[in-house]
Each structure stands twice: as C-alpha cells, then as structure tokens.
C-alpha cells in the first residue's frame, strides 16, 4: 500500500475468524475517502520510498481486464526491491485480481483463461538480506537455556504476562502471533485449545481446531500466569478475555460495548520484552531463537529414541507443523 497519509484514516483489525478488516476513521463512506485522496500517478522507479499500486503511473491506471503477466512482471522489476518485497507485492496484486474475479465479478461470464498474476517467478538471492534471517537456524544450547529461564523470572515484575508468554514459546509450538491470540477460555482441563482461526496457515485449505496436551513444563508456566492474575494490581484484567493482555488498555473505554473483548485489549508483540531479556543475558538472541529452541529440544528427544537426525526432524515436523 505504500506510505501515505491515507493510513491515518484506516483502522486495521480482524474478526473472530481471524480475517482482516478495515474501517474508515473520519469519513462517512469510501466514495468521499477516495475523492479526498485520488491517485497521485507517481513513477515508482524514481520514488525514494515504496508507493502504493494505486498511486503508480504504470500499473495503477490499468483496467484490470487489460492486466497481463508482462505488465505485472515489469512493475515488480521497475525498481530495486528485495525478493521478499516483490513476493509481498505480487501477493497483493493476486488478492486484488482474485477479489475482482470472485467477489466483484468484473469479468462477467468471460473470465480470462490465463490469470496474469500467476506463474511469475521471483529470483531469490543466495543469501537473505533480511536482518532477522541470521536467527533462522540458531537455538539456545543447554548451557544458555538456564540463563534465559532465570532472565525471564527476573523480568516478571517489569513485563508481567509478556515474560510468561516468552516462557511458553520455549515449551510449545505456538508462533508468537498465534500465542498472542490465546484466550483464557482456550485453557482447558489438560489441554490448550488451538483455535483454527488463530493459525497462521488458516487460509491454506482446510484447518481444524487442535488440542495441545499440557505437559509439566507448560503447566508450570500456566501456574505463573495464574499467580499474575491473582495479584491485586491485576484484578482489572478480570474482564479481558486475552491470556496476554495489552498494557495500553484504555480503561475508560471498557464500558463501551465490545471494547474489552476486542483486539485492542490484547498484546500485539513481544519484541520489547525480548529486548529487555537480552539485556540480562551474556549472549544475543531473538524471539525466533526461543521457538527454534523448542524444536531443537524436540528433535534431540526423538534422536534419544534411536532415530537419525533426518528421521527426528521429519517426526517433529509432522507433529508440530500440521493442525
């Protein structure tokens, strides 16, 4: 979408099914919104920052019926971009095209035989330039894990709920964004309900709710959550449904219908807590490394049963990457 002041008037959220929603702020309807912010017809090649497809002077004015594979490819290559950025741009154009076809029925009974947004190859660099990629294959070793655990305990007072959330990443298969969508009601007797609406791959075919058994390590972390909620200063979170609540809740709005149970009252990121944890450790790391550590330990457990490394990886992948 590019960087634009239109964003000041858009409220991004998601519904109970995990689908993204966009609402207007300060405008009564979309017609008046687009009248206020018409396309700017900029040349993306000469722009210092990424601009929206809508504001470009090449693909922006195109009628979707006339879109071709060449037009899309040319747009992706019109300026220097990382492969990841190109993939995101292509995903966006594919979504627009699919919406135009399936929802708006722009093509009537004559849907083009070839989808111009499909089968476009994006060449990858030999090495990722994304700064966070250096943690892709790193996990904390057996000597480092005790430091991490002690650091998280020290962090509890400063980062209540977030420190416990980081502890859960060490002993469950949840991704951070999935973990932050857990509700207190998802904690059942003996298992955690992993709702299909919160799964990252929910849009890729059929998905089902999953029951994740609570082991002793997970139970210790959940007991810490319980102690947090019993503290007198945290009684105000009683009516907040999220397991990991936001520390920026507008308490004066909690009387508004739906606010207390909305996404506005849940934590959206664990980055700040992780940065505070790293300051307490004699080594570096990231949230991704916590999750990697969980998988590494699972693989080592399978290897202890006599499996080869490759066999152990397959077993762990089948258990933790499907659901």
C-alpha positions in Angstrom: 0.0 0.0 0.0 3.0 2.3 0.4 3.5 5.1 2.9 0.6 7.5 2.7 -1.5 9.8 4.9 -4.5 7.7 3.9 -3.3 5.3 6.7 -4.3 7.9 9.3 -7.9 7.3 8.3 -7.8 3.5 8.3 -8.4 1.2 11.3 -7.0 -2.3 10.8 -8.4 -5.1 12.8 -9.6 -8.7 12.5 -12.8 -10.5 13.2 -13.5 -13.6 15.3 -12.5 -15.8 12.3 -9.1 -14.2 12.0 -10.0 -12.4 8.8 -8.6 -8.9 8.4 -10.9 -5.9 8.5 -10.5 -2.3 7.5 -12.8 0.5 8.7 -12.8 4.2 8.0 -11.9 6.9 10.5 -13.1 10.4 9.9 -15.1 9.6 6.7 -18.7 8.6 6.3 -18.1 6.4 3.2 -15.4 5.2 0.8 -16.6 7.4 -2.0 -15.7 10.6 -0.1 -12.4 9.0 1.1 -11.2 8.3 -2.4 -12.4 11.7 -3.5 -10.2 13.2 -0.9 -7.2 11.0 -1.8 -7.2 10.4 -5.6 -4.3 8.6 -7.3 -1.1 10.6 -7.4 0.3 9.0 -10.5 3.9 8.8 -9.3 6.7 7.0 -11.0 7.7 4.1 -8.7 11.2 4.0 -10.3 12.0 7.5 -9.2 10.5 7.3 -5.7 12.7 7.2 -2.6 10.1 5.1 -0.8 7.7 2.3 -1.9 4.4 3.7 -3.1 1.0 2.1 -3.4 0.0 0.3 -6.6 -2.9 2.7 -6.7 -0.6 5.8 -6.9 1.8 4.5 -9.6 1.7 5.9 -13.1 2.2 2.5 -14.7 0.1 -0.3 -13.2 -2.2 1.9 -11.2 -4.3 3.4 -14.0 -4.6 -0.1 -15.7 -8.1 -1.5 -16.2 -7.9 -5.0 -14.6 -9.3 -6.6 -17.8 -6.1 -5.4 -19.6 -3.7 -6.7 -17.0 -1.1 -9.0 -18.4 1.7 -11.2 -17.0 4.2 -8.9 -18.6 2.7 -5.8 -17.0 2.9 -7.3 -13.6 6.4 -8.6 -14.1 7.5 -5.2 -15.4 6.1 -3.5 -12.4 7.8 -5.8 -9.9 11.2 -5.1 -11.7 10.7 -1.4 -12.2 12.9 -0.5 -9.2 15.4 -2.3 -7.0 13.5 -4.4 -4.5 14.3 -7.4 -2.3 12.8 -10.7 -3.3 10.6 -10.6 -0.1 9.2 -7.2 -1.1 8.4 -8.5 -4.6 6.6 -11.5 -3.2 4.5 -9.3 -1.0 3.6 -7.0 -3.9 2.7 -10.0 -6.0 0.6 -11.4 -3.3 -1.3 -8.1 -3.0 -1.9 -8.0 -6.8 -3.1 -11.6 -6.8 -5.5 -10.8 -4.0 -6.9 -7.8 -5.9 -7.3 -9.9 -9.0 -9.0 -12.7 -7.2 -11.3 -10.3 -5.4 -12.2 -8.7 -8.8 -13.0 -12.1 -10.3 -14.7 -13.9 -7.4 -16.4 -11.1 -5.5 -16.9 -8.2 -7.9 -17.5 -10.4 -10.9 -15.6 -7.9 -13.0 -15.2 -10.2 -16.0 -18.8 -11.4 -16.1 -19.0 -14.7 -17.9 -15.7 -14.2 -19.7 -13.1 -14.7 -17.0 -9.7 -14.7 -18.7 -8.4 -18.1 -19.5 -5.0 -17.2 -18.0 -4.6 -15.4 -14.7 -1.9 -12.8 -15.4 -0.8 -12.8 -11.7 0.1 -16.5 -11.6 3.3 -18.4 -12.6 5.5 -15.3 -12.1 9.0 -16.4 -11.0 10.8 -14.2 -8.5 14.5 -15.0 -8.3 15.9 -15.3 -4.8 19.3 -14.1 -3.6 21.8 -16.7 -2.5 21.8 -15.1 0.9 18.9 -13.3 2.6 19.4 -9.6 3.3 16.8 -9.5 6.0 18.5 -8.7 9.3 16.4 -11.2 11.3 17.4 -14.1 9.0 20.6 -14.6 11.0 18.5 -16.3 13.6 16.7 -18.7 11.3 18.9 -21.7 12.2 20.0 -20.6 15.7 18.7 -22.0 19.0 19.8 -21.6 22.6 22.1 -24.5 23.7 21.8 -26.5 27.0 24.3 -24.1 28.7 22.3 -21.0 27.6 18.8 -22.1 28.5 19.2 -21.7 32.3 20.4 -18.1 31.7 17.2 -17.5 29.6 15.0 -19.0 32.2 16.5 -17.0 35.1 16.3 -13.8 33.0 12.6 -14.4 32.3 12.0 -14.8 36.1 13.8 -11.5 36.7 11.7 -9.9 34.1 8.3 -10.8 35.6 7.7 -7.6 37.6 8.7 -5.3 34.7 7.0 -7.3 32.0 4.1 -9.3 33.6 2.3 -11.6 31.2 4.9 -11.0 28.5 7.7 -12.8 30.4 5.3 -15.8 30.9 4.5 -15.6 27.1 8.2 -15.9 26.3 8.4 -18.9 28.7 5.6 -20.6 26.7 7.5 -20.1 23.5 10.2 -22.3 25.0 7.8 -25.2 25.6 5.1 -25.0 23.0 4.8 -25.0 19.2 2.9 -21.7 19.1 4.3 -18.9 16.9 4.4 -15.6 18.7 1.5 -14.1 16.7 -0.6 -17.3 17.4 0.3 -17.2 21.1 -0.8 -13.6 21.5 -4.3 -14.6 20.3 -4.8 -17.2 23.0 -7.8 -16.5 25.2 -8.2 -17.6 28.9 -11.1 -19.7 27.7 -8.7 -21.7 25.5 -7.0 -23.1 28.6 -9.0 -26.3 29.2 -8.6 -29.2 31.6 -5.4 -30.9 30.5 -5.0 -29.2 27.1 -4.9 -25.8 25.3 -7.4 -25.3 22.5 -5.5 -24.1 19.4 -8.4 -22.5 17.5 -8.2 -22.7 13.7 -9.0 -19.0 13.4 -5.7 -18.1 15.1 -3.4 -20.4 13.0 -1.0 -18.7 10.6 -1.9 -21.1 7.7 -5.7 -20.9 8.2 -6.1 -19.6 4.7 -4.3 -22.5 3.1 -7.1 -25.1 2.7 -8.9 -26.9 5.4 -7.9 -26.2 9.0 -9.2 -27.6 12.3 -9.1 -26.8 15.9 -6.3 -28.7 17.7 -6.0 -29.8 21.3 -2.4 -29.4 22.6 -1.8 -31.5 25.7 -0.4 -29.6 28.7 2.8 -31.2 30.0 4.5 -30.4 33.3 6.7 -27.7 31.8 3.7 -25.9 30.2 1.8 -26.3 33.5 4.5 -24.5 35.4 4.2 -21.5 33.1 0.4 -21.5 33.2 0.7 -21.5 37.0 2.8 -18.4 36.8 0.0 -16.8 34.7 -2.5 -17.7 37.4 -0.3 -16.1 40.0 -0.1 -12.9 37.9 -3.9 -12.7 37.6 -4.4 -13.2 41.4 -2.2 -10.1 42.1 -4.3 -7.2 43.4 -2.9 -4.8 40.8 -4.1 -7.2 38.0 -7.7 -7.6 39.1 -8.6 -5.1 36.5 -7.8 -7.7 33.8 -10.7 -9.9 35.0 -13.0 -9.0 32.2 -10.3 -9.0 29.5 -10.5 -12.3 27.6 -7.0 -12.5 26.3 -4.3 -14.6 28.1 -1.7 -11.9 27.3 -3.4 -8.5 27.7 -2.1 -5.2 26.4 -0.5 -2.8 28.8 -2.1 0.1 26.9 -5.8 -0.6 27.5 -8.0 2.5 27.6 -9.7 1.5 30.8 -12.2 4.4 30.5 -13.5 2.7 27.3 -14.1 -0.7 28.9 -17.8 0.3 29.4 -18.2 0.7 25.6 -19.9 -2.4 24.0 -17.3 -4.8 22.7 -14.2 -2.8 23.6 -13.0 -5.0 26.4 -13.2 -8.2 24.3 -11.8 -6.6 21.1 -8.2 -7.0 19.7 -7.5 -3.5 21.2 -7.1 -5.1 24.6 -4.6 -7.8 23.6 -0.8 -7.7 23.3 0.3 -7.5 19.7 4.1 -8.0 20.1 6.7 -9.5 22.4 9.6 -7.5 20.9 10.0 -5.1 23.8 10.1 -7.9 26.4 12.6 -9.8 24.3 14.9 -6.8 24.1 14.7 -6.4 27.9 15.6 -10.1 28.3 18.6 -9.8 26.0 20.0 -7.0 28.2 20.0 -9.5 31.1 21.9 -12.2 29.1 25.6 -12.6 28.3 24.7 -13.5 24.7 22.3 -12.3 22.0 19.1 -13.8 20.6 15.6 -13.1 19.4 12.0 -14.3 19.8 12.6 -16.6 16.9 15.5 -18.3 18.8 13.1 -19.2 21.6 10.9 -21.0 19.2 13.8 -22.6 17.5 15.0 -23.9 20.9 11.7 -25.7 21.4 12.0 -27.5 18.1 15.7 -28.4 18.7 14.8 -29.9 22.0 12.0 -32.0 20.4 14.4 -33.2 17.7 17.0 -34.2 20.3 14.3 -36.1 22.2 13.5 -38.1 19.1 17.1 -38.8 18.5 17.5 -40.2 22.0 15.0 -42.8 20.9 17.4 -44.1 18.3 16.2 -42.1 15.3 18.6 -40.4 12.9 18.7 -36.6 12.6 16.7 -36.6 9.4 14.1 -39.1 10.8 13.8 -37.0 14.0 13.3 -33.8 12.0 10.5 -35.4 10.0 8.7 -36.7 13.1 8.9 -33.3 14.8 7.7 -31.5 11.7 4.7 -33.8 11.3 3.8 -33.3 14.9 4.2 -29.6 15.1 3.7 -28.1 11.7 0.3 -29.6 11.0 -3.1 -29.0 12.5 
